[in-house]
Amino acid sequence: MNKKQESNCACCQVVDFSKDGFKHLMRHAVFEREAKIDICKTNLILNFRPNEDEYPEFARINAMLVEADRVIVTQKQTKRLINELIETQGIGLFVDRACLGLRQKKASLL
């Protein structure tokens, strides 16, 4: 994707992981004890532990889910989130991988 196409894409956003960008994400994060990975919405899963001195309200956070419209933080570990997703899928991530492959082929044809 060239720069002109990238700037016109309304769905593309940059996630800044510098110290200031991370603080911005944390300010807008929503805590969900029973968070789940949503195949259609979740764009990024981060396994992390924020600095307890800077973010005392997020002292027990283990994972962050970045979705298109919100940021979720949870006490669940990333491995547990992924295992729960695989359990609900029945046949694992096979269907999702196949669909992703088809979307990539379709995008390359455009």
ABEGO torsion letter per residue (X at the ends): XBAAAAAABAABBBBBABAAAAAAAAAABBBBAABBBBAAABABBBBBBBBAAABAAAAABABBBBBAABBBBBABBAAAAAAAAAAAAGAEAAAAAAAAAAAAAAAAAX
